[in-house]
Amino acid sequence: MGDRSKADARKAEVGRKFEEAKSKNRDTRLVRCQSCRKSELQEPIMVEMGGFLFCSECITAAYGVVAGRKAGR
């Protein structure tokens, strides 16, 4: 039989961290890219289009796909 004391201690630690995170008061919303889910902290340039937010990397990637299709005609 396995030793469950380590698993129980790990579960208790995760529970404490979860409760600590819940208790922190967060006034600001975290803004994320609709495509890659990067936050504005990771990718500071965000563009809103039609009610959706996209980061500059996703916009550049989409432009590359569209430009490639037009060049291939």
C-alpha positions in Angstrom: 0.0 0.0 0.0 1.2 3.5 -0.7 1.9 6.3 1.7 -1.0 8.7 1.5 0.5 11.3 3.9 2.3 13.1 1.1 -0.8 13.2 -1.1 -2.9 14.5 1.8 -0.3 17.2 2.5 -0.3 18.2 -1.1 -4.1 18.5 -1.3 -4.1 20.6 1.8 -1.4 22.9 0.4 -3.3 23.3 -2.9 -6.5 24.1 -0.9 -4.7 26.8 1.1 -3.3 28.4 -2.1 -6.7 28.3 -3.7 -8.3 30.0 -0.7 -5.5 32.6 -0.6 -6.0 33.4 -4.3 -9.8 33.7 -3.8 -9.3 36.1 -0.9 -7.2 38.6 -2.8 -9.2 41.5 -3.9 -8.8 42.1 -7.7 -10.3 45.4 -8.8 -9.0 45.3 -12.4 -10.1 43.0 -15.2 -7.5 40.9 -17.0 -7.7 41.5 -20.7 -6.9 38.6 -23.0 -6.5 38.0 -26.7 -9.5 36.1 -28.2 -7.2 33.9 -30.3 -4.1 32.9 -28.3 -5.4 34.0 -24.8 -2.2 36.0 -24.0 -2.9 38.7 -21.4 -2.1 42.3 -21.9 0.7 41.8 -19.4 2.4 39.4 -21.8 1.6 41.3 -25.1 1.1 45.0 -24.4 -0.4 45.9 -27.8 -4.0 44.9 -28.0 -6.4 45.9 -30.8 -10.2 45.8 -30.5 -12.1 44.8 -33.6 -15.9 44.3 -33.6 -16.0 43.8 -29.8 -13.1 41.3 -29.8 -9.6 41.9 -28.6 -6.6 40.5 -30.5 -2.8 40.9 -29.8 -0.4 42.2 -32.3 1.1 38.8 -32.9 -2.2 37.2 -33.9 -3.0 40.1 -36.2 0.4 39.8 -37.9 -0.1 36.0 -38.3 -3.6 36.6 -39.8 -2.2 39.2 -42.1 0.4 36.7 -43.3 -2.2 34.1 -44.1 -4.4 36.6 -46.0 -1.4 38.0 -47.9 -0.3 34.5 -48.8 -3.7 33.6 -50.2 -3.9 36.7 -52.3 -0.4 36.2 -53.7 -1.2 32.6 -54.6 -4.1 33.4 -56.9 
